[in-house]
């Protein structure tokens, strides 16, 4: 091979490498922000979809309320889009003053709060009933613990334990049971689905929650839903900016 041909080949290789690098930069990291309802993420969506990021792309998905709808939508998303990060965002009820109204938290561990049976006034979940092993993957002692927090909690939100229910808890004895049995700090209606689906498909995930009410408080005048959502959306924008800056 002549020197000129070799130089041409080197130039072609360098050109192809440049195209590959530019394509990788264009595609970047695929972030999906997920919520049960659109109004929980609407403000962040309006901001982030009007911004351009060199090394990541941001998408949004509204799943619907509850475990069933969320499970179907999240599974479909993982199969069709293969996200690099699932970021579930929404409001939550707090069991404790350690997570006051309008505060933000990232969920470290999740538990099923109403999947089981009451026998002789005693609550038994799937693990108590021996229908599921407490340490069957992805469970650890009956919980799904997010192993991605150390890497992806780039805004250093405080960690919380959560319990997921299909019916919002209102009765004092039930509140006490969930706190004691599952060491729960907050209650959600979709969080366990994120942890299970994320772990199943081996996709990094985070669950960010804003506290809008205390569990059991049914007087909506004592809720701070709008303020909590505002805090949540500000943080979602800040989080994506932080990810973009750190990559």
LINFEN-V176705 format. One record per backbone hydrogen bond with DSSP energy under -1.0 kcal/mol. NH is the residue of the N-H (numbers start at 0). CO is the residue of the C=O. E is the energy in kcal/mol with one decimal. If there is no record, write none. Layout:
BEGIN
NH,CO,E  NH,CO,E
END
This chain:
BEGIN
5,1,-2.2  6,2,-2.4  7,3,-2.1  8,4,-2.3  9,5,-2.5  10,6,-2.3  11,7,-2.3  12,8,-2.4  13,9,-2.6  14,10,-2.3  15,11,-2.4  16,12,-2.5  17,13,-2.1  18,14,-2.1  19,15,-2.4  20,16,-2.5  21,17,-2.6  22,18,-2.4  23,19,-2.3  24,20,-2.4  25,21,-2.2  26,22,-2.7  27,23,-3.2  28,54,-2.4  30,56,-2.9  31,84,-2.6  32,58,-3.1  33,86,-2.7  34,60,-2.1  40,37,-1.5  44,40,-2.4  45,41,-2.1  46,42,-1.6  47,43,-3.1  48,44,-2.0  49,46,-1.2  50,47,-1.4  56,28,-3.5  58,30,-2.6  60,32,-2.2  62,34,-2.5  63,35,-1.4  69,65,-1.7  70,66,-2.6  71,67,-1.9  72,68,-2.2  73,69,-2.7  74,70,-2.2  75,71,-2.2  76,72,-2.3  77,73,-2.5  78,74,-2.1  79,75,-2.2  80,76,-3.0  83,29,-2.5  84,29,-1.5  85,203,-2.4  86,31,-3.1  87,205,-2.7  88,33,-3.3  89,207,-1.4  91,209,-1.9  92,186,-1.9  93,212,-2.6  94,184,-3.3  98,95,-1.6  101,210,-3.5  102,99,-1.9  104,208,-2.2  105,157,-2.5  106,206,-2.4  107,159,-3.1  109,143,-1.9  112,163,-2.9  116,123,-2.7  118,121,-2.8  121,118,-1.9  123,116,-2.8  125,114,-1.1  128,124,-2.1  130,125,-2.3  131,125,-1.0  135,132,-1.5  138,135,-3.2  139,142,-3.0  141,133,-2.7  142,139,-1.3  143,109,-1.9  145,107,-3.5  151,147,-2.6  152,148,-2.5  153,151,-2.2  155,152,-1.6  159,105,-1.9  161,108,-3.0  162,185,-1.6  163,110,-2.9  164,187,-2.5  174,170,-2.3  175,171,-2.3  176,172,-1.9  177,173,-2.5  178,174,-2.0  179,175,-2.3  180,176,-3.2  181,177,-1.6  183,177,-1.0  184,160,-2.8  185,160,-1.8  186,92,-2.5  187,162,-2.2  193,189,-1.3  194,190,-2.0  195,191,-2.6  196,192,-3.0  197,193,-2.8  198,194,-2.0  199,195,-2.7  200,196,-2.5  202,197,-2.5  205,85,-2.5  207,87,-3.0  208,104,-2.7  209,89,-2.0  210,102,-2.5  211,91,-2.2  214,93,-2.6  216,213,-2.2  219,217,-1.1  221,218,-2.4  222,219,-1.4  223,211,-2.8  227,223,-2.6  228,224,-2.4  229,225,-2.1  230,226,-2.2  231,227,-2.4  232,228,-2.6  233,229,-2.1  234,230,-2.0  235,231,-2.2  236,232,-2.0  237,233,-2.2  238,234,-2.9  239,235,-2.3  240,236,-2.1  241,237,-2.1  242,238,-2.5  243,239,-2.5  244,240,-2.2  245,241,-2.1  246,242,-1.1
END
